Amino acid sequence: MTWSTLKRYQLVLVLIALTVLAGCTNRYNPNVYSGDQAMQADSISYGTITRMNAVTIKDDNTGVGLVGGGLAGGLVGSTIGGGSGRVLGAVGGAIVGATAGALAEDEFQKTDGIQITVRLDSGRSVSIVQAAEGSNFSYGQRVRVITSPNGKSRVLPY
């Protein structure tokens, strides 16, 4: 394998890794707002936490890990042997890479979450799931439930 071919493989692997990692942002943190959520009027309700459960938030897989892993594995596998061995190496590498990429993406799509049940001052109860990161809540704590016009809600300290 020549030096430029090796560099090409490394570049492809780095680009695939960056693509997978780009999808790993924490969209469920109550303190992170998207651009379309800025400068809009949200409604606020007040209440008391009555229950909390640890949950896992999982996004749907995009297929980037499967395809990227398959491509990377095929490229690396094709460097093994020569002739028909090279083809078998590419196919085997693609299968192993696709499997590893799909499993990696599956793990990257998971976020530790918390399901918070709040008894609103109006008497109604709501349950909201959001990222556990940065959440430091306790039973009986007074909180604000902020609801956007699109119906998405978040729990924040009072």
Disulfide bonds with the S-S distance in Angstrom:
none
